[in-house]
Amino acid sequence: MFYSNAGGECRLYIWRREISRCCFGNRYHVPLSNSSNIWPTGQFGILRYGTNKIVYRNIGVTFMIIGLPVTYFLIAPIDMMGLNTGSTELAIKMVVLQFIGVNVQLYFNSRFLKLSFLKYLAHQLVCVGCLLLLAFISLKAVDYLHISSNIVINFLLNGIIYSIFVAGLTYFFPALFGLTRKDIRSLFQLLSKDGIR
């Protein structure tokens, strides 16, 4: 689930300006730092519900409580002890708090399952970083090819190029997605003619 979310969100993040231009026209400006969907890593619900541990509820409630005054401080006018910032800072706040909250949950999950927290934190950063890089490269490839001036065609072409890049990354570096070479071979066997029969 993490990988499909991360892959889709990284591509949408790179295309945020084109998507907003397509939906709202040129009158809406998306700042570079608008990253409200860039950290799609909150995938720990199964362990939370499966173990019935109260610590996970406390983590969620704590970050909701922290988020409320931070939100007020960011959007309140200066004369009411706020910074009077806009939606960009609010989106950054959301990403930062989500990143911290998810990784606090990851820490407790790692302790419970006796796994290395730092290994999974690094894996998270490397995975999202690689997918962002591939999304950026596919965007530049579509710009370089300049096949069409239609944004929808370019978006679809970008999706095809991005999917090829991600498939290649998965084939050559399966460990990045929690797979092994044996898993890849099994998938190919399943998709082959002999596997379908």
C-alpha positions in Angstrom: 0.0 0.0 0.0 2.8 2.4 0.9 4.5 1.9 -2.5 1.4 2.5 -4.6 0.5 5.6 -2.5 4.1 6.9 -2.7 4.4 6.3 -6.4 1.1 8.0 -7.2 1.6 10.9 -4.9 5.2 11.6 -6.0 4.0 11.8 -9.6 1.1 14.1 -8.7 3.4 16.3 -6.7 5.6 16.9 -9.7 2.6 17.6 -11.9 0.8 19.9 -9.3 1.1 23.0 -11.4 -0.1 21.4 -14.6 -3.1 19.8 -12.8 -4.1 23.0 -11.2 -3.8 24.9 -14.5 -5.9 22.2 -16.2 -8.6 22.4 -13.4 -8.6 26.1 -12.5 -6.9 27.9 -15.5 -3.9 30.2 -15.2 -5.5 32.4 -12.5 -4.5 29.9 -9.8 -0.8 29.8 -8.8 0.6 26.7 -7.0 3.7 27.6 -5.1 6.7 25.3 -5.3 6.5 24.4 -1.7 2.9 23.2 -1.8 3.5 19.7 -0.7 0.4 18.6 1.2 0.4 15.1 -0.4 4.1 14.4 -0.5 4.4 12.2 2.5 2.0 9.3 1.9 3.4 7.0 4.6 0.7 6.6 7.1 0.1 2.9 6.6 0.2 1.5 10.1 -3.5 0.9 10.9 -3.3 -2.8 10.7 -0.9 -3.2 13.6 -2.8 -0.6 15.6 -6.1 -2.5 15.3 -4.6 -5.9 15.4 -2.8 -5.4 18.7 -5.4 -3.2 20.4 -2.6 -1.1 22.0 -3.6 2.2 23.5 -0.3 3.9 22.6 -1.4 4.2 18.9 -4.6 6.0 19.9 -2.5 8.3 22.1 -0.1 9.1 19.3 -3.0 10.1 17.0 -4.7 12.2 19.6 -1.4 13.9 20.6 -0.7 15.0 17.1 -4.2 16.3 16.6 -3.8 18.3 19.7 -0.4 19.6 18.6 -1.8 20.4 15.2 -4.6 22.7 16.4 -2.5 25.4 18.1 0.2 25.2 15.3 -2.6 25.8 12.7 -3.9 28.7 14.7 -0.5 30.2 15.0 0.2 29.9 11.3 -3.1 31.4 10.0 -4.1 33.8 12.7 -3.6 37.5 12.0 -0.5 39.1 13.5 -2.5 41.2 16.0 -3.9 38.0 17.4 -0.5 36.4 18.0 -0.3 34.6 14.7 2.0 34.7 11.7 -0.8 35.4 9.1 0.7 32.9 6.6 -1.2 31.3 3.8 -2.1 27.8 2.7 1.4 26.9 1.7 2.7 27.1 5.3 -0.4 25.1 6.4 0.4 22.4 3.9 4.0 22.3 5.0 2.8 22.0 8.6 0.6 19.1 7.7 3.4 17.3 6.0 5.9 17.9 8.8 3.4 16.7 11.5 2.4 13.7 9.4 6.0 12.8 8.9 6.8 13.0 12.6 3.5 11.3 13.6 4.0 8.4 11.2 7.5 7.9 12.3 6.6 7.9 15.9 4.2 5.1 15.1 6.9 3.4 13.1 9.2 3.6 16.1 6.6 1.9 18.3 5.8 -0.7 15.6 9.5 -1.4 15.3 9.9 -1.9 19.0 6.8 -4.1 19.1 8.0 -6.3 16.2 11.6 -6.1 17.2 12.7 -4.5 13.9 15.3 -1.8 13.2 13.6 1.6 13.3 16.5 3.4 11.5 16.5 0.8 8.7 12.8 1.5 7.9 13.2 5.2 8.3 16.0 5.2 5.8 14.0 2.9 3.5 11.1 5.3 3.6 13.3 8.3 2.7 15.1 6.5 -0.1 11.9 5.1 -1.6 10.1 8.5 -1.7 13.3 10.2 -2.9 13.7 7.7 -5.8 10.1 8.0 -6.8 10.3 11.8 -6.8 13.4 11.7 -8.9 11.7 9.4 -11.4 8.6 11.6 -11.5 10.8 14.7 -12.1 12.8 12.9 -14.9 9.6 11.7 -16.6 8.2 15.3 -16.5 11.4 16.7 -18.1 11.3 13.8 -20.7 7.8 14.8 -21.7 8.8 18.5 -21.9 11.9 17.5 -24.0 9.9 15.3 -26.4 7.2 18.0 -26.8 4.9 15.7 -28.6 1.7 17.7 -27.9 0.7 21.0 -26.4 -2.4 19.4 -24.9 -1.8 19.0 -21.1 -4.0 15.9 -20.9 -2.0 14.0 -23.6 1.2 15.1 -21.9 -0.1 13.9 -18.5 -1.0 10.5 -20.0 2.4 10.3 -21.8 4.1 11.2 -18.5 2.2 8.4 -16.8 3.4 5.9 -19.3 7.0 7.0 -19.0 6.8 7.1 -15.2 5.3 3.6 -15.1 8.1 2.3 -17.3 10.7 4.0 -15.1 9.1 2.5 -11.9 8.8 -0.9 -13.5 12.5 -0.7 -14.4 13.4 0.4 -10.9 11.4 -2.5 -9.5 13.0 -5.0 -11.8 16.6 -3.8 -11.2 16.3 -2.9 -7.5 13.4 -5.0 -6.1 14.6 -4.5 -2.5 13.6 -0.9 -2.8 10.0 -2.0 -2.8 10.4 -4.9 -0.3 10.7 -7.5 -3.0 13.3 -10.1 -4.0 14.4 -11.4 -7.4 12.4 -14.5 -6.6 9.3 -12.4 -6.2 9.9 -10.8 -9.5 10.4 -14.1 -11.2 7.2 -15.5 -9.6 5.3 -12.5 -10.9 6.6 -13.0 -14.5 5.7 -16.7 -14.3 2.2 -15.8 -13.2 1.8 -13.4 -16.1 3.3 -15.8 -18.6 1.2 -18.1 -20.8 2.1 -21.1 -18.7 1.1 -19.3 -15.5 -2.3 -18.2 -16.8 -3.3 -21.8 -17.8 
